[in-house]
Amino acid sequence: VPEVPTPAPGARGRGAQPKLQPQVLTSRPPLTDKLVVRVARPWTPGGRYEVEIKGVRNTTGTTGDVRGGVTVPKPSPGDSTRAKADSARAKGPRRTPADTTRRKLPPGKSPAKAPADSTGRPVKPAP
């Protein structure tokens, strides 16, 4: 039980020492129904185990032992209705080959831009 310092009755002045009085807790941690168990070796999928936990305390403070069975689930085989991958599709990412016929511009020159109107839209050439 935590103790909270409170001044002793009749104590005054600077040198008075506070007397410690016990304080009762007004709240408790929330209840839970979860338990995490760490085992030395992985359990076998589909295996059945008997578990015993000693010294478990319930909400009223009574301690006792608990026994129960645990069945480890088998892994699911996966979704058999899922569409299979296309085996004829090319593997890997597709890249467009670089244009080998384009000439490189000399340093300092920029490529010619298509003519545009006052709004910046390209102008179609007259037929």
Backbone as numpy.savetxt, mean C-alpha at the origin, in Angstrom:
# Nx Ny Nz CAx CAy CAz Cx Cy Cz
-1.17 1.82 36.34 -2.03 3.00 36.34 -1.13 4.22 36.34
-1.28 5.13 35.35 -0.44 6.32 35.32 -0.78 7.25 36.46
0.24 7.97 36.91 0.03 8.90 38.01 0.18 10.32 37.50
-0.70 11.19 37.98 -0.70 12.59 37.57 -0.37 13.43 38.79
0.62 14.34 38.66 0.95 15.17 39.82 -0.16 16.17 40.11
-0.56 16.21 41.38 -1.54 17.20 41.83 -0.99 17.82 43.11
-1.25 19.08 43.36 -0.71 19.69 44.59 -1.35 19.08 45.84
-0.54 18.89 46.85 -1.03 18.35 48.11 -1.94 19.37 48.78
-2.96 18.90 49.52 -3.85 19.85 50.18 -3.08 20.71 51.19
-3.32 22.01 51.16 -2.68 22.94 52.10 -1.29 23.38 51.67
-0.77 22.86 50.57 0.57 23.25 50.12 0.48 24.57 49.37
1.35 25.51 49.76 1.39 26.80 49.09 2.83 27.19 48.86
2.97 28.15 48.00 4.30 28.71 47.79 5.09 27.97 46.73
6.31 28.48 46.57 7.16 27.96 45.51 7.74 26.60 45.82
8.03 26.32 47.02 8.72 25.08 47.39 7.80 23.90 47.60
6.49 24.06 47.42 5.55 22.97 47.66 5.71 21.91 46.59
5.84 20.66 47.01 5.98 19.54 46.08 4.61 18.95 45.77
4.32 18.68 44.49 3.03 18.06 44.18 3.02 16.61 44.63
1.87 16.14 45.06 1.69 14.76 45.50 1.13 13.97 44.31
1.65 12.79 44.06 1.19 11.98 42.94 -0.04 11.19 43.34
-1.09 11.28 42.51 -2.32 10.53 42.76 -2.63 9.69 41.52
-3.07 8.44 41.72 -3.37 7.59 40.56 -4.55 8.13 39.77
-4.49 7.95 38.44 -5.57 8.38 37.57 -6.08 7.15 36.81
-7.37 6.98 36.72 -7.99 5.85 36.06 -8.08 6.15 34.56
-7.75 5.14 33.74 -7.87 5.32 32.30 -9.35 5.40 31.93
-9.67 6.34 31.05 -11.07 6.50 30.65 -11.36 5.89 29.28
-10.33 5.43 28.57 -10.57 4.82 27.26 -9.70 3.58 27.10
-10.12 2.70 26.22 -9.38 1.46 25.95 -9.14 1.37 24.45
-8.15 0.62 24.04 -7.94 0.46 22.60 -9.12 -0.27 21.97
-9.38 -0.04 20.69 -10.53 -0.71 20.06 -10.33 -2.22 19.99
-11.42 -2.96 20.07 -11.36 -4.41 19.98 -11.10 -4.83 18.54
-10.48 -5.97 18.36 -10.19 -6.48 17.02 -10.41 -7.98 16.98
-10.68 -8.50 15.80 -10.83 -9.94 15.64 -9.75 -10.49 14.70
-8.67 -9.73 14.51 -7.57 -10.12 13.63 -6.39 -10.63 14.45
-5.67 -11.58 13.87 -4.48 -12.12 14.52 -3.45 -12.40 13.44
-2.22 -11.96 13.64 -1.14 -12.22 12.71 -0.22 -13.26 13.34
0.01 -14.35 12.62 0.87 -15.42 13.11 2.07 -15.52 12.19
3.27 -15.50 12.74 4.49 -15.68 11.96 5.02 -17.07 12.25
5.22 -17.84 11.20 5.68 -19.22 11.37 7.11 -19.36 10.87
7.80 -20.39 11.36 9.20 -20.60 11.00 9.35 -21.05 9.55
8.43 -21.89 9.07 8.47 -22.37 7.69 7.13 -22.11 7.02
7.12 -21.90 5.69 5.84 -21.68 5.01 4.94 -22.91 5.15
3.66 -22.68 5.30 2.70 -23.77 5.40 2.40 -24.32 4.01
2.10 -25.60 3.95 1.81 -26.26 2.69 0.41 -25.88 2.21
0.28 -25.44 0.92 -1.06 -25.14 0.41 -1.95 -26.37 0.49
-3.15 -26.20 1.02 -4.09 -27.30 1.19 -3.86 -28.06 2.49
-2.84 -27.69 3.27 -2.54 -28.37 4.53 -3.50 -27.96 5.63
-3.67 -28.86 6.61 -4.53 -28.57 7.76 -3.65 -28.60 9.01
-3.81 -27.60 9.86 -2.97 -27.46 11.04 -3.83 -27.22 12.27
-3.37 -27.70 13.41 -4.00 -27.47 14.70 -3.18 -26.37 15.38
-3.85 -25.30 15.82 -3.17 -24.16 16.44 -3.65 -24.01 17.87
-2.71 -23.79 18.79 -3.04 -23.55 20.19 -2.33 -22.29 20.65
-3.10 -21.37 21.22 -2.55 -20.12 21.73 -2.83 -20.09 23.23
-1.78 -19.92 24.01 -1.94 -19.92 25.47 -1.88 -18.51 26.02
-2.67 -18.26 27.04 -2.63 -16.98 27.75 -3.36 -15.84 27.05
-4.40 -16.15 26.29 -5.17 -15.10 25.62 -6.09 -14.44 26.64
-6.13 -13.08 26.62 -6.99 -12.36 27.55 -8.19 -11.82 26.80
-9.40 -12.02 27.35 -10.62 -11.54 26.70 -10.96 -10.14 27.18
-12.12 -9.63 26.77 -12.50 -8.25 27.09 -12.74 -8.01 28.57
-13.07 -9.06 29.31 -13.29 -8.88 30.75 -12.01 -9.06 31.56
-10.92 -9.41 30.88 -9.64 -9.57 31.55 -9.31 -10.99 31.94
-10.19 -11.94 31.66 -9.95 -13.34 31.99 -9.01 -13.94 30.95
-8.01 -14.70 31.41 -7.08 -15.34 30.48 -7.44 -16.80 30.31
-7.08 -17.34 29.17 -7.36 -18.74 28.88 -6.58 -19.19 27.66
-6.73 -20.46 27.32 -6.06 -21.04 26.16 -7.08 -21.22 25.04
-6.60 -21.10 23.81 -7.47 -21.22 22.65 -6.89 -22.28 21.73
-7.75 -23.16 21.22 -7.34 -24.18 20.25 -8.27 -24.09 19.06
-7.70 -24.32 17.88 -8.53 -24.28 16.69 -7.78 -24.86 15.50
-8.52 -25.13 14.46 -7.93 -25.67 13.25 -7.82 -24.61 12.16
-6.78 -24.74 11.34 -6.55 -23.81 10.25 -6.31 -24.63 8.99
-7.00 -24.27 7.90 -6.75 -24.90 6.61 -6.16 -23.85 5.69
-4.99 -24.14 5.13 -4.32 -23.21 4.23 -4.93 -23.37 2.84
-5.43 -22.28 2.24 -6.07 -22.42 0.93 -5.07 -22.75 -0.16
-5.55 -23.50 -1.17 -4.73 -23.79 -2.34 -4.78 -22.58 -3.27
-3.69 -22.31 -3.99 -3.75 -21.17 -4.92 -4.73 -21.44 -6.05
-5.44 -20.41 -6.48 -6.42 -20.58 -7.56 -5.68 -20.77 -8.88
-6.23 -21.59 -9.79 -5.55 -21.89 -11.04 -5.53 -20.72 -12.02
-6.31 -19.71 -11.81 -6.34 -18.57 -12.73 -7.62 -18.60 -13.54
-7.86 -17.58 -14.31 -9.09 -17.44 -15.09 -8.93 -18.15 -16.42
-9.67 -19.25 -16.63 -9.56 -20.01 -17.86 -10.37 -19.39 -18.99
-11.27 -18.45 -18.67 -12.09 -17.82 -19.71 -11.42 -16.59 -20.30
-10.31 -16.19 -19.76 -9.60 -15.01 -20.25 -9.05 -15.28 -21.64
-9.11 -14.29 -22.52 -8.63 -14.45 -23.89 -7.12 -14.69 -23.90
-6.71 -15.63 -24.72 -5.29 -15.94 -24.85 -4.62 -14.86 -25.70
-3.33 -14.70 -25.53 -2.57 -13.73 -26.31 -2.47 -14.19 -27.76
-2.43 -13.26 -28.69 -2.33 -13.57 -30.11 -0.91 -14.05 -30.40
-0.78 -15.29 -30.84 0.55 -15.85 -31.09 1.14 -15.38 -32.39
0.33 -14.83 -33.32 0.83 -14.36 -34.60 1.32 -12.92 -34.53
1.02 -12.24 -33.45 1.43 -10.84 -33.30 2.93 -10.74 -33.14
3.50 -9.70 -33.73 4.94 -9.49 -33.63 5.32 -9.21 -32.19
6.44 -9.70 -31.79 6.91 -9.51 -30.42 7.65 -8.18 -30.31
7.52 -7.57 -29.16 8.26 -6.34 -28.88 7.57 -5.11 -29.45
8.04 -3.93 -29.08 7.42 -2.69 -29.57 7.77 -2.46 -31.04
6.80 -1.92 -31.79 7.05 -1.60 -33.19 7.58 -0.18 -33.29
8.60 -0.02 -34.10 9.16 1.31 -34.32 9.09 1.62 -35.80
8.77 2.83 -36.10 8.78 3.27 -37.49 10.23 3.53 -37.87
10.68 2.96 -38.99 12.09 3.18 -39.36 12.34 4.65 -39.69
13.53 5.09 -39.43 13.91 6.48 -39.70 13.90 6.72 -41.20
13.59 7.94 -41.60 13.58 8.30 -43.01 15.02 8.45 -43.47
15.45 7.54 -44.33 16.86 7.56 -44.78 17.04 8.46 -45.99
15.95 8.93 -46.62 16.10 9.78 -47.81 16.13 11.26 -47.46
15.81 11.64 -46.25 15.81 13.04 -45.85 17.24 13.54 -45.75
17.47 14.70 -46.33 18.81 15.28 -46.27 19.00 16.01 -44.94
20.18 15.97 -44.46 20.50 16.71 -43.24 20.78 18.16 -43.61
20.29 19.09 -42.80 20.51 20.51 -43.05 21.87 20.92 -42.51
22.51 21.87 -43.17 23.79 22.36 -42.64 23.54 23.07 -41.31
24.55 23.13 -40.44 24.38 23.80 -39.14 23.92 25.25 -39.31
22.97 25.67 -38.49 22.49 27.04 -38.51 21.29 27.25 -39.41
20.91 26.29 -40.23 19.75 26.42 -41.12 18.57 25.70 -40.48
17.37 26.28 -40.60 16.18 25.64 -40.09 15.34 25.14 -41.25
14.52 24.11 -41.03 13.70 23.59 -42.12 12.66 24.62 -42.55
12.29 24.61 -43.83 11.30 25.55 -44.35 9.93 25.21 -43.78
9.19 26.25 -43.41 7.85 26.04 -42.85 6.82 26.27 -43.94
5.70 25.57 -43.83 4.61 25.74 -44.79 3.99 27.11 -44.59
3.51 27.76 -45.67 2.88 29.07 -45.50 1.65 28.98 -44.62
1.39 30.03 -43.81 0.27 30.04 -42.88 -0.47 31.35 -42.99
-1.76 31.36 -42.59 -2.53 32.60 -42.59 -2.30 33.33 -41.27
-3.07 34.39 -41.01 -2.85 35.21 -39.81 -3.17 34.46 -38.52
-3.94 33.37 -38.60 -4.25 32.61 -37.38 -3.24 31.52 -37.12
-2.32 31.32 -38.03 -1.31 30.26 -37.84 -1.67 28.95 -38.47
-2.86 28.89 -39.12 -3.26 27.66 -39.79 -2.55 27.55 -41.14
-2.19 26.31 -41.53 -1.51 26.17 -42.83 -2.46 26.53 -43.98
-1.90 27.15 -45.00 -2.66 27.56 -46.18 -2.53 26.47 -47.22
-3.67 26.05 -47.80 -3.65 25.04 -48.86 -3.21 25.71 -50.15
-2.35 25.06 -50.91 -1.95 25.65 -52.18 -3.11 25.68 -53.18
-3.13 26.69 -54.02 -4.19 26.83 -55.01 -3.99 25.78 -56.10
-5.08 25.21 -56.67 -4.93 24.18 -57.71 -4.54 24.74 -59.04
